[in-house]
Amino acid sequence: MNRSHVVVVGAGHGGASAAATLRQYGFEGAITVIGAEPSLPYQRPPLSKGWLKGHVAHEELLIKPRQAYEQAEITLTLGTNVVGVDRVARTVELDTGKIVQYTDLILATGSAVRRLPVPGADSARVHYLRERSDADSLKQALGPGKRITIIGGGYIGLEVAASAREMGTSVTLVEQNERLLGRVASPEIAAHFRARHEDEGVTFVFGRNVTAIEEGEGSDAVVLLDDGTAVRSDVILVGIGGIANARLAVDAGLECANGITVDSCGRTSDPHIFAIGDATFRPVPVCGLSARLESVPSAVEQSKQVASAITGRQSPKPEIPWFWSHQYDLKLQIAGLTTQADNRVERRTDTGLAVFHLAGRKVLSVEAINSPREYMTARKWITAGEHVDPALLSDPATTLATAVISRDELSA
């Protein structure tokens, strides 16, 4: 091959960002982005919120308009799946039979929804939410007088619950654990969201497993629970998490563990193959660990790392992981990871709630609902490795700066 050719498999936020960043960083070779969906790369977060409610226009959903790719000489091959990778020949095979050669390959394959493994789960009444077509189908089933049963109390389930209530749909949410957001948020944050959803009319069923889904009389779809309860509705949404879409990497013999294993440059165990986004198990240097992060910011950060490695630029400074969720008028912002924390501190104000996660007195993470000042301050603290006085931090009558323990006090 005379000219360098970077092939990107996956046309989501990570794949589109990687292609654009390569051009921004001066890459002059050919770039091809291959995506399974027929549409231009678009943002997924609005699917459970603004897009589902009809508040976001098609143009607003797109990451970039078509002409942006044309001007950057980025070739889009859409509505096409990659079915195999030949690492020796450095080629990918498409489901059309076409073989595409690469000098460097970027896997941005994302995650796939976790399927509900019970009888009847293949019913047309059962929906998942991953792609725009999923949201479009679900949107048609919601509205005044409609009923939805949501299985799973994670962010997707709660965001759809909020959207559905705003659309006039009756909502019952079934969660197998005893609280919401069991894997991804503190009990305090979960309780805050539960209270708001209940105020909005959402009915919760906790501590129950789904055993089957059946067709009921008339328009009823029936969710059967392990205590014999039958929950009836018009439509069912399953939101029980995602799994790394690492099949191509596994079949190609790349190292995988809870996703495609990559280094701090996004490079896999093959020096000519990189991976970014939800499919990867990646280092998080600012938190001192490796993890699989399912977030747009993580994918965008990795796209910069990979583009830097391919173009020979210095790798960018590691970023603090951050996440967000919108439900009703509640805006949740999260920075950092809680894995190594051993203490939580609440700070409640008239407008919101912030939960700080500490290791000893060192700030590792923050979860903030309608608390932008606490969120932004904590991000700075995490970056700087600041320590705080928990008692002062919990007191909303004190300023945030007052809670910081000086270096002199720490060394004393």
C-alpha positions as CSV (number, residue, x, y, z in Angstrom):
1,M,0.0,0.0,0.0
2,N,1.6,3.3,-1.1
3,R,-0.6,5.6,1.0
4,S,-1.4,5.3,4.7
5,H,-4.9,4.2,5.3
6,V,-6.6,4.3,8.7
7,V,-9.8,2.2,8.8
8,V,-12.2,2.9,11.6
9,V,-14.8,0.2,12.5
10,G,-17.7,1.8,14.2
11,A,-19.5,5.1,13.3
12,G,-20.5,6.2,16.7
13,H,-19.2,9.1,18.7
14,G,-15.8,7.5,19.2
15,G,-15.3,6.5,15.6
16,A,-16.4,9.8,14.2
17,S,-14.2,11.7,16.7
18,A,-11.2,9.5,15.9
19,A,-11.5,10.3,12.2
20,A,-12.0,14.0,12.7
21,T,-9.1,14.2,15.2
22,L,-6.7,12.4,12.8
23,R,-7.3,15.2,10.3
24,Q,-7.1,17.9,13.0
25,Y,-3.7,16.4,14.0
26,G,-2.4,16.5,10.4
27,F,-2.9,13.0,9.2
28,E,-2.8,13.1,5.4
29,G,-3.5,9.5,4.5
30,A,-6.9,8.0,3.6
31,I,-9.5,7.5,6.3
32,T,-12.5,5.2,6.0
33,V,-15.2,4.9,8.7
34,I,-17.3,1.8,8.5
35,G,-20.6,1.8,10.4
36,A,-23.4,-0.8,10.7
37,E,-26.2,1.7,10.8
38,P,-27.2,3.5,7.6
39,S,-27.3,7.0,9.0
40,L,-24.6,9.5,9.6
41,P,-22.8,9.3,12.9
42,Y,-25.0,10.7,15.7
43,Q,-25.1,11.3,19.4
44,R,-26.6,8.5,21.5
45,P,-27.3,10.2,24.9
46,P,-30.3,12.2,23.5
47,L,-32.0,8.9,22.4
48,S,-33.5,8.4,25.9
49,K,-34.3,12.1,26.5
50,G,-34.7,14.8,23.9
51,W,-34.9,12.6,20.8
52,L,-37.4,10.3,22.5
53,K,-39.6,13.2,23.4
54,G,-39.4,14.8,20.0
55,H,-37.5,17.9,21.3
56,V,-34.3,17.3,19.2
57,A,-34.2,17.7,15.4
58,H,-32.4,15.3,13.1
59,E,-29.7,17.8,12.4
60,E,-29.1,18.4,16.1
61,L,-28.6,14.7,16.7
62,L,-25.8,14.4,14.1
63,I,-22.3,14.7,15.3
64,K,-21.3,16.5,12.0
65,P,-23.2,17.2,8.8
66,R,-22.3,15.2,5.7
67,Q,-20.3,18.0,4.1
68,A,-17.9,18.0,7.1
69,Y,-16.8,14.5,6.2
70,E,-16.5,15.3,2.6
71,Q,-14.4,18.4,3.2
72,A,-12.1,16.4,5.5
73,E,-11.9,13.6,2.9
74,I,-13.2,11.1,5.3
75,T,-14.9,8.2,3.5
76,L,-18.1,6.9,5.2
77,T,-19.1,3.3,4.4
78,L,-22.5,3.0,6.2
79,G,-25.1,0.3,6.6
80,T,-22.2,-2.2,6.4
81,N,-20.8,-4.7,8.9
82,V,-17.2,-5.8,9.3
83,V,-17.2,-9.6,9.6
84,G,-13.5,-10.3,10.1
85,V,-10.0,-8.9,10.6
86,D,-6.9,-10.5,9.0
87,R,-4.0,-9.2,11.1
88,V,-1.3,-10.7,8.9
89,A,-2.6,-9.1,5.6
90,R,-3.9,-6.1,7.5
91,T,-7.3,-6.2,6.0
92,V,-10.9,-6.2,7.1
93,E,-13.7,-8.1,5.4
94,L,-17.1,-6.5,5.0
95,D,-20.5,-8.3,4.9
96,T,-20.6,-7.4,1.2
97,G,-17.6,-9.5,0.6
98,K,-15.3,-6.5,-0.1
99,I,-11.8,-6.6,1.4
100,V,-10.4,-3.3,2.7
101,Q,-6.7,-2.9,3.5
102,Y,-5.4,-0.8,6.3
103,T,-2.1,0.4,7.7
104,D,-3.7,1.1,11.1
105,L,-7.1,-0.1,12.3
106,I,-9.3,1.5,15.0
107,L,-12.0,-0.6,16.6
108,A,-14.8,1.7,17.9
109,T,-17.4,-1.1,18.1
110,G,-19.1,0.2,21.3
111,S,-21.3,-2.0,23.4
112,A,-24.3,-4.2,22.8
113,V,-27.5,-4.3,25.0
114,R,-27.7,-7.2,27.5
115,R,-30.7,-9.3,26.5
116,L,-33.3,-10.5,29.0
117,P,-33.0,-14.3,29.2
118,V,-36.6,-15.3,30.0
119,P,-39.4,-16.9,28.0
120,G,-41.3,-14.5,25.8
121,A,-38.5,-11.9,25.8
122,D,-38.5,-12.0,22.0
123,S,-42.0,-10.5,21.8
124,A,-42.5,-7.5,19.6
125,R,-43.7,-5.7,22.7
126,V,-40.2,-5.8,24.2
127,H,-37.9,-2.9,23.3
128,Y,-34.2,-2.2,23.9
129,L,-32.6,1.2,23.5
130,R,-29.2,1.4,21.8
131,E,-29.7,2.8,18.3
132,R,-31.8,5.5,16.8
133,S,-34.2,3.0,15.3
134,D,-34.8,1.6,18.8
135,A,-35.8,5.1,20.0
136,D,-38.0,5.7,17.0
137,S,-39.9,2.4,17.6
138,L,-40.2,3.1,21.3
139,K,-41.4,6.7,20.7
140,Q,-44.4,5.4,18.7
141,A,-45.5,3.3,21.7
142,L,-45.5,6.2,24.2
143,G,-47.9,9.0,24.8
144,P,-51.0,10.0,26.8
145,G,-53.0,7.0,28.1
146,K,-50.2,4.5,27.3
147,R,-48.5,2.2,29.9
148,I,-44.8,1.1,29.9
149,T,-43.1,-1.4,32.1
150,I,-39.3,-0.8,32.4
151,I,-37.1,-3.6,33.5
152,G,-33.9,-2.3,35.1
153,G,-33.3,0.7,37.4
154,G,-30.1,2.0,35.8
155,Y,-29.6,5.3,34.0
156,I,-31.3,4.2,30.7
157,G,-34.3,2.9,32.6
158,L,-34.7,6.1,34.7
159,E,-34.1,8.5,31.8
160,V,-36.8,6.7,29.8
161,A,-39.1,6.7,32.8
162,A,-38.7,10.5,33.1
163,S,-39.3,11.0,29.4
164,A,-42.3,8.7,29.4
165,R,-43.9,10.5,32.3
166,E,-43.4,13.9,30.5
167,M,-45.1,12.3,27.5
168,G,-48.1,11.3,29.6
169,T,-47.3,7.6,29.8
170,S,-47.9,5.6,32.9
171,V,-44.6,4.0,34.2
172,T,-43.9,0.9,36.3
173,L,-40.2,0.1,36.8
174,V,-39.0,-3.3,38.0
175,E,-35.6,-3.6,39.6
176,Q,-34.2,-6.9,40.9
177,N,-32.1,-5.1,43.6
178,E,-33.5,-3.2,46.6
179,R,-32.5,0.2,45.2
180,L,-32.0,2.1,42.0
181,L,-28.6,2.6,40.4
182,G,-27.0,-0.2,42.4
183,R,-23.8,-0.5,40.4
184,V,-23.3,3.1,39.3
185,A,-24.4,5.6,42.0
186,S,-24.4,6.1,45.8
187,P,-27.5,5.2,47.9
188,E,-28.0,9.0,48.6
189,I,-28.1,9.8,44.9
190,A,-30.4,6.8,44.2
191,A,-32.8,7.8,46.9
192,H,-32.9,11.4,45.6
193,F,-33.9,10.2,42.1
194,R,-36.4,7.6,43.5
195,A,-38.2,10.3,45.5
196,R,-38.5,12.6,42.4
197,H,-39.7,9.8,40.2
198,E,-42.3,8.8,42.8
199,D,-43.4,12.4,43.0
200,E,-43.9,12.3,39.2
201,G,-46.1,9.2,39.5
202,V,-43.6,6.4,38.7
203,T,-44.4,3.0,40.4
204,F,-41.4,1.0,41.5
205,V,-41.2,-2.7,42.2
206,F,-37.9,-3.7,44.0
207,G,-36.3,-7.0,44.8
208,R,-38.1,-9.0,42.2
209,N,-36.8,-11.0,39.2
210,V,-38.7,-11.3,35.8
211,T,-39.5,-14.9,35.1
212,A,-41.4,-14.5,31.8
213,I,-43.2,-12.2,29.4
214,E,-46.6,-13.1,28.0
215,E,-49.3,-11.6,25.8
216,G,-52.3,-10.6,27.8
217,E,-55.9,-9.8,26.8
218,G,-56.4,-7.0,24.4
219,S,-53.4,-4.7,24.2
220,D,-51.8,-6.0,27.4
221,A,-48.2,-7.2,27.5
222,V,-47.6,-9.0,30.8
223,V,-44.4,-9.1,32.8
224,L,-44.4,-12.1,35.2
225,L,-42.3,-11.7,38.4
226,D,-40.9,-14.4,40.7
227,D,-43.5,-13.7,43.4
228,G,-46.3,-14.4,41.0
229,T,-47.1,-10.8,40.3
230,A,-48.3,-9.9,36.8
231,V,-47.4,-6.4,35.7
232,R,-49.5,-5.3,32.7
233,S,-48.7,-2.6,30.2
234,D,-48.7,-1.7,26.5
235,V,-45.0,-1.8,26.0
236,I,-41.9,-3.1,27.8
237,L,-38.4,-1.6,27.8
238,V,-35.4,-3.7,29.0
239,G,-32.5,-1.7,30.3
240,I,-30.3,-4.2,32.2
241,G,-26.8,-3.0,31.0
242,G,-24.5,-3.5,28.2
243,I,-21.7,-5.8,27.2
244,A,-18.5,-4.9,25.3
245,N,-18.9,-5.5,21.6
246,A,-15.5,-7.2,21.3
247,R,-16.3,-10.1,18.9
248,L,-14.1,-8.9,16.1
249,A,-11.2,-8.5,18.5
250,V,-11.7,-11.9,20.1
251,D,-11.9,-13.6,16.7
252,A,-8.8,-11.8,15.6
253,G,-6.9,-13.1,18.6
254,L,-6.4,-9.7,20.4
255,E,-6.0,-9.6,24.1
256,C,-9.4,-9.1,25.8
257,A,-10.5,-8.9,29.4
258,N,-13.9,-7.2,30.2
259,G,-13.5,-5.6,26.8
260,I,-10.6,-5.1,24.4
261,T,-7.5,-4.5,26.4
262,V,-5.6,-1.3,25.4
263,D,-2.8,0.8,26.7
264,S,-2.7,4.5,27.5
265,C,-2.4,5.2,23.7
266,G,-5.4,3.1,22.9
267,R,-3.2,0.4,21.3
268,T,-4.2,-3.2,21.5
269,S,-1.9,-6.3,21.7
270,D,-1.4,-5.8,17.9
271,P,0.7,-2.6,17.3
272,H,-1.3,-1.7,14.2
273,I,-4.7,-2.1,15.8
274,F,-6.2,0.5,18.2
275,A,-9.5,0.4,20.1
276,I,-11.6,3.1,21.7
277,G,-14.9,3.7,23.5
278,D,-17.3,1.4,25.4
279,A,-15.7,-1.8,24.0
280,T,-12.3,-1.2,25.7
281,F,-10.8,-2.0,29.0
282,R,-8.5,0.9,29.4
283,P,-6.0,2.6,31.9
284,V,-7.4,5.5,33.9
285,P,-4.2,7.0,35.1
286,V,-5.7,9.8,37.2
287,C,-7.6,7.1,39.2
288,G,-4.7,4.7,39.3
289,L,-6.6,1.7,37.8
290,S,-8.0,0.2,34.6
291,A,-11.7,0.0,33.8
292,R,-14.3,-0.2,31.1
293,L,-15.9,3.2,30.9
294,E,-19.2,3.6,29.0
295,S,-19.3,7.3,28.3
296,V,-18.9,9.7,25.4
297,P,-16.1,11.7,27.2
298,S,-14.0,8.5,27.5
299,A,-14.4,7.7,23.8
300,V,-13.5,11.2,22.8
301,E,-10.4,11.2,25.1
302,Q,-9.3,7.9,23.6
303,S,-9.8,9.2,20.1
304,K,-7.2,11.9,20.9
305,Q,-4.8,9.3,22.3
306,V,-5.1,7.1,19.3
307,A,-4.8,10.0,16.8
308,S,-1.7,11.2,18.7
309,A,-0.1,7.8,18.5
310,I,-0.8,7.4,14.8
311,T,0.4,10.9,13.9
312,G,3.4,10.9,16.2
313,R,2.2,13.7,18.5
314,Q,2.8,13.7,22.2
315,S,0.0,11.9,24.0
316,P,-2.5,14.3,25.6
317,K,-2.7,14.7,29.4
318,P,-5.0,12.1,31.0
319,E,-8.4,13.3,31.9
320,I,-10.7,12.7,34.9
321,P,-13.6,10.4,33.9
322,W,-16.9,12.2,33.9
323,F,-20.5,11.2,33.3
324,W,-24.0,12.8,33.3
325,S,-27.7,12.1,33.3
326,H,-30.8,14.3,32.9
327,Q,-34.1,13.3,34.4
328,Y,-36.9,15.9,34.6
329,D,-35.2,19.1,35.8
330,L,-32.5,17.1,37.7
331,K,-29.0,17.3,36.2
332,L,-26.6,14.7,37.6
333,Q,-22.9,15.3,37.0
334,I,-20.2,12.8,38.1
335,A,-16.5,13.1,38.1
336,G,-13.9,10.5,39.1
337,L,-14.3,6.9,40.1
338,T,-15.5,5.5,43.5
339,T,-13.7,2.1,43.3
340,Q,-11.1,3.0,45.9
341,A,-13.2,5.2,48.2
342,D,-13.9,4.3,51.8
343,N,-16.0,7.2,52.9
344,R,-18.9,9.3,51.6
345,V,-19.8,12.9,52.6
346,E,-23.1,14.5,51.7
347,R,-23.5,18.2,51.2
348,R,-27.1,19.3,50.8
349,T,-28.1,22.8,49.7
350,D,-31.4,24.5,48.9
351,T,-30.9,23.7,45.3
352,G,-29.3,20.3,45.1
353,L,-27.2,17.5,46.6
354,A,-23.6,16.6,46.2
355,V,-22.0,13.3,47.5
356,F,-18.2,13.3,47.8
357,H,-16.3,10.0,47.8
358,L,-13.1,10.0,49.8
359,A,-10.1,7.7,50.5
360,G,-9.3,8.8,54.0
361,R,-9.7,12.5,53.4
362,K,-8.5,12.6,49.8
363,V,-11.2,13.4,47.2
364,L,-11.6,10.7,44.6
365,S,-15.0,11.4,43.1
366,V,-18.2,13.5,43.3
367,E,-21.8,13.0,42.3
368,A,-23.7,16.3,42.1
369,I,-27.4,16.9,41.4
370,N,-28.1,20.5,40.4
371,S,-24.9,21.4,42.2
372,P,-22.5,22.8,39.6
373,R,-20.3,24.6,42.0
374,E,-19.7,21.5,44.0
375,Y,-19.1,19.5,40.9
376,M,-16.6,21.9,39.3
377,T,-14.7,22.4,42.6
378,A,-14.5,18.7,43.2
379,R,-13.0,18.2,39.7
380,K,-10.2,20.6,40.6
381,W,-9.7,18.8,43.9
382,I,-9.5,15.4,42.2
383,T,-6.9,16.7,39.7
384,A,-4.8,18.4,42.4
385,G,-5.1,15.4,44.9
386,E,-6.6,17.6,47.5
387,H,-7.6,16.4,51.0
388,V,-10.6,17.8,52.9
389,D,-12.2,18.0,56.3
390,P,-15.4,15.9,56.1
391,A,-17.2,17.8,58.8
392,L,-16.6,21.1,57.1
393,L,-17.4,19.7,53.7
394,S,-20.8,18.4,54.8
395,D,-21.8,21.8,56.2
396,P,-23.5,24.0,53.5
397,A,-23.0,27.0,55.7
398,T,-19.2,26.8,55.1
399,T,-17.5,27.7,51.8
400,L,-16.0,24.8,49.9
401,A,-12.6,26.4,50.1
402,T,-12.8,26.2,53.9
403,A,-12.9,22.4,53.8
404,V,-9.6,22.0,52.1
405,I,-6.7,20.8,54.3
406,S,-3.5,22.6,53.5
407,R,-0.3,20.8,52.7
408,D,1.2,22.1,55.9
409,E,-1.7,20.6,57.9
410,L,-1.3,17.3,56.2
411,S,2.4,17.1,56.9
412,A,2.1,18.2,60.5
